[in-house]
Amino acid sequence: MSQWIDVTKQRPPIRKILSDPCQIDGEEVPHLYRSGEVICWDGKRVSGGIVEWFHGQKPLGGITHWMPLPDAPEEGA
Protein backbone atom coordinates (compact mmCIF):
# COMPACT_ATOMS: atom_id res chain seq x y z
CA MET A 1 0.00 0.00 0.00
CA SER A 2 1.23 3.52 -0.80
CA GLN A 3 2.24 5.87 1.99
CA TRP A 4 1.47 9.56 2.26
CA ILE A 5 4.30 11.80 1.06
CA ASP A 6 4.92 15.08 2.88
CA VAL A 7 5.02 17.97 0.37
CA THR A 8 7.90 19.56 2.30
CA LYS A 9 10.00 16.50 1.47
CA GLN A 10 8.83 15.77 -2.08
CA ARG A 11 6.39 17.32 -4.53
CA PRO A 12 4.36 15.19 -6.95
CA PRO A 13 5.94 14.67 -10.40
CA ILE A 14 5.57 17.80 -12.51
CA ARG A 15 3.31 17.31 -15.50
CA LYS A 16 3.19 20.91 -16.72
CA ILE A 17 5.10 24.13 -16.09
CA LEU A 18 3.25 27.37 -16.71
CA SER A 19 6.23 29.57 -17.38
CA ASP A 20 5.01 32.52 -19.43
CA PRO A 21 6.54 35.69 -17.98
CA CYS A 22 4.10 37.42 -15.67
CA GLN A 23 4.39 40.43 -13.38
CA ILE A 24 2.07 41.65 -10.66
CA ASP A 25 2.66 45.09 -9.15
CA GLY A 26 6.06 45.20 -10.87
CA GLU A 27 7.27 41.89 -9.40
CA GLU A 28 7.80 38.80 -11.50
CA VAL A 29 5.61 35.86 -10.52
CA PRO A 30 7.58 32.60 -10.19
CA HIS A 31 6.82 29.60 -12.43
CA LEU A 32 3.68 27.66 -11.58
CA TYR A 33 4.11 23.89 -11.48
CA ARG A 34 1.21 21.51 -11.99
CA SER A 35 1.20 17.79 -11.19
CA GLY A 36 -0.81 15.01 -12.78
CA GLU A 37 -3.72 13.48 -10.88
CA VAL A 38 -2.83 12.36 -7.34
CA ILE A 39 -4.58 11.76 -4.01
CA CYS A 40 -4.28 14.81 -1.74
CA TRP A 41 -4.61 15.53 1.98
CA ASP A 42 -5.11 19.08 3.27
CA GLY A 43 -5.28 18.32 6.99
CA LYS A 44 -9.06 17.90 6.92
CA ARG A 45 -10.03 15.74 3.96
CA VAL A 46 -8.78 13.40 1.27
CA SER A 47 -9.46 14.32 -2.34
CA GLY A 48 -8.21 13.49 -5.80
CA GLY A 49 -6.85 16.21 -7.98
CA ILE A 50 -3.96 18.16 -9.39
CA VAL A 51 -1.45 19.84 -7.08
CA GLU A 52 -0.22 23.31 -8.08
CA TRP A 53 2.62 25.31 -6.54
CA PHE A 54 4.82 28.25 -7.37
CA HIS A 55 8.56 27.62 -7.59
CA GLY A 56 10.03 27.42 -4.10
CA GLN A 57 6.68 27.74 -2.33
CA LYS A 58 4.13 25.48 -0.64
CA PRO A 59 1.36 23.89 -2.73
CA LEU A 60 -1.80 25.93 -3.23
CA GLY A 61 -5.01 24.91 -1.50
CA GLY A 62 -3.31 23.89 1.75
CA ILE A 63 -2.18 20.48 0.46
CA THR A 64 0.20 18.95 3.03
CA HIS A 65 0.54 15.36 1.76
CA TRP A 66 -0.04 13.41 -1.44
CA MET A 67 0.22 9.89 -2.87
CA PRO A 68 0.04 8.44 -6.38
CA LEU A 69 -3.29 7.13 -7.63
CA PRO A 70 -3.62 3.34 -7.45
CA ASP A 71 -3.68 1.32 -10.66
CA ALA A 72 -7.03 1.17 -12.44
CA PRO A 73 -9.04 -2.02 -11.88
CA GLU A 74 -8.60 -4.80 -14.39
CA GLU A 75 -11.48 -5.79 -16.67
CA GLY A 76 -13.71 -8.42 -15.03
CA ALA A 77 -12.04 -8.04 -11.64
C-alpha angles and dihedrals in degrees: 000000000000120000127221114263118216110232090220088063101038136001122215115267110284113246099174137014117206098205107157108135111262133174130193119191089348095306123112114241113228121242116285115227122204126194129208120254114309139155111264137199121198099180093269109046146013118238140161120239151097121305117220128190139163117241110282095004138101119271117273120251095039095280108171102169138019141181134192118265114260119250115278116260117267120247111272093011 
